[in-house]
């Protein structure tokens, strides 16, 4: 593919000028707390510590295979609930916990709480350090710590919310699956991604997110309910001893 270098440079410079004008136009004015950092059709979400807010664009409720209708609660809570829980948990991860309710950089935790919190997060770092993502390349548990904390907290929060639904309470079976099985499979459905080995290796070296496979296997292997749902036993691939299953809150 041929790229016109001069056109490319002009486009970059034009974008930079627009960005500069946009930022300077906001200088000295009150913060617009209703402003989003992404479009409604963007399949993503974020937590903004300085505003103490989460933003989940509407397209996140679209589930593959259910484009014209809503999926059942197990699937929705697994995917969408996990996303909401993930972003909420960012307010209490290794970085978000340093900001108070007003979005100010302020240590509002007691020394005892901080000590216990960081002791548990070290276990998350160790857990993900032991995952081999591709060839002999391990996940960087320190780099991915915040996102891993949010993934674990998010799916646990979503599961607690799912337990309040009639599907869970009435033990409704769908396609031969229990509510718990559908919930965990729904969570995994949200991370069905194909990546080349080179892409995974690049992500490991430069991105704060663990590869999709480990955003499923990591958090779920810390949940006893997952073991019970699928009869996971000692010797199975996702088995972790109870003493190593992490629960921060």
Buried (B, 14 or more C-beta within 10 A) or exposed (E): EEEEEEEEEEEEEEEEEEEEEEEEEEEEEEEEEEEEEEEEEBEEBBBBBEBBBBBBBEEBBBBEEBEEEEBBBBBBBBBBBBBBBBBBBBBBBBBBBBBBEEBEEEEEBEEEEEEEBEEBBEBBBEBBEEBEBBEEBEBBBBBBBBBBBBBBBBBBBBBEBBBEBEBBEEEBEEEEBBBBBBBBBBBBBBBEEEBEEEEBBEBBEEBEBBBBBBBBBBBBBBBEBBBEBBEBEEEEEBEBEEEEBBEBE
